[in-house]
Amino acid sequence: MAHKFEIWKDKKGEFRVRFKYNSEIIFATDGYTSKASAKNAISSIQKNGPNAEIEDNS
């Protein structure tokens, strides 16, 4: 699969989410205190992302 979400634990013990396309990191989140919260972030992105507004600040 060319794209995927990854959950990992950082040095502070917080769970983080990153989205990768091929091997390139497209975005990463701030830390969450629980893995469940990180999974909720993924669910929210999957649910709300397709309808997200695009804001061009260029």
C-alpha positions in Angstrom: 0.0 0.0 0.0 1.4 3.4 -1.0 -0.2 5.3 1.9 -0.7 4.5 5.6 -1.2 5.9 9.1 1.4 5.0 11.7 1.1 5.3 15.5 4.3 5.5 17.5 5.4 6.4 21.0 7.8 9.3 21.3 10.6 9.9 23.8 8.1 11.6 26.3 5.9 8.5 26.2 3.2 10.2 24.1 1.4 8.5 21.2 1.7 10.3 17.9 0.2 9.7 14.4 1.8 10.3 11.1 0.5 9.8 7.6 2.9 8.5 5.0 2.6 8.3 1.3 5.2 5.9 -0.1 8.0 6.5 2.4 7.4 10.2 2.7 5.8 11.7 5.8 3.0 13.9 4.7 1.9 15.1 8.2 2.3 14.2 11.9 0.2 15.1 14.9 1.0 16.4 18.3 1.3 13.9 21.2 -1.7 12.1 22.8 -1.6 10.6 26.3 -3.4 7.4 25.2 -3.3 5.2 22.1 -7.1 5.3 22.0 -6.9 9.1 21.5 -4.4 8.6 18.7 -6.8 6.1 17.0 -9.6 8.6 17.5 -7.6 11.2 15.6 -7.1 8.8 12.7 -10.8 8.0 12.7 -11.6 11.8 12.7 -9.3 12.4 9.8 -10.7 9.5 7.8 -14.3 10.6 8.5 -13.9 14.4 8.1 -10.9 14.7 5.7 -12.7 14.1 2.4 -15.0 17.0 3.1 -12.4 19.3 4.5 -12.2 22.8 3.1 -9.0 23.9 1.3 -7.6 27.2 2.4 -5.0 28.7 0.0 -2.9 31.3 1.8 -0.4 31.7 -1.0 
